[in-house]
Amino acid sequence: MSRAVSALGGVSHEGFAKVAEAGLRGMITVRGDLGSAAMKKAVKAATGTAVPAPRRIAVAGDKAAAWMSPDELLVMVPYEAANETVAALEKALAGEHHLVADVSDARAVFTVTGARAAEVLMKLCPVDMGALAEGEIRRTRAAQVAAAFWKSGPEEITLVSFRSVAGYVIGLLEVSSRKGGELFAV
């Protein structure tokens, strides 16, 4: 049996903000009627949160549910709990039109931390970072690749991308966080 490893082995870089691969995370795509009673009950049982409103992420400890589109959520759990969570969601949604897929090994997770973390993403994403509220998730691009991110703490942003471009993404984040590359003079 093989041992799961993250895309980049936890690599990190320190600039005017710290960028790091966050390691393995259980991630499950759930598609279906987000307003159905069965979906609401299944998400609550899996994450401890309600189905989030559009462009929102609901977090309860080490679990979360993120709105990805009108019929899609990204359920996040500890990596080792992904298989059992998929089985529980499948059982809870039986009889409903739905799709549940474990995408944990197809994604990479990064954190950008520090007082100026938002500046790193300002250079890469067409998003008004000043208007990004805590609990809001954005699906966008980081340079030329698909990404989703949210404020995961007062001075922390979590970003998810495809694992296949993890090396490219950490390179983007590292260059964008280099000292001397700040957007604003201090």
Secondary structure as UniProt FT lines:
FT   TURN            9..10
FT   STRAND          12..14
FT   STRAND          18..21
FT   STRAND          26..32
FT   TURN            34..35
FT   HELIX           37..47
FT   TURN            54..55
FT   STRAND          56..60
FT   TURN            61..62
FT   STRAND          63..69
FT   TURN            70..71
FT   STRAND          72..77
FT   HELIX           79..81
FT   HELIX           82..92
FT   TURN            93..95
FT   STRAND          98..102
FT   HELIX           104..106
FT   STRAND          107..113
FT   TURN            115..116
FT   HELIX           117..122
FT   TURN            123..124
FT   HELIX           129..131
FT   TURN            134..135
FT   STRAND          136..142
FT   TURN            143..144
FT   STRAND          145..153
FT   TURN            154..155
FT   STRAND          156..162
FT   HELIX           163..165
FT   HELIX           166..176
FT   TURN            179..180
//
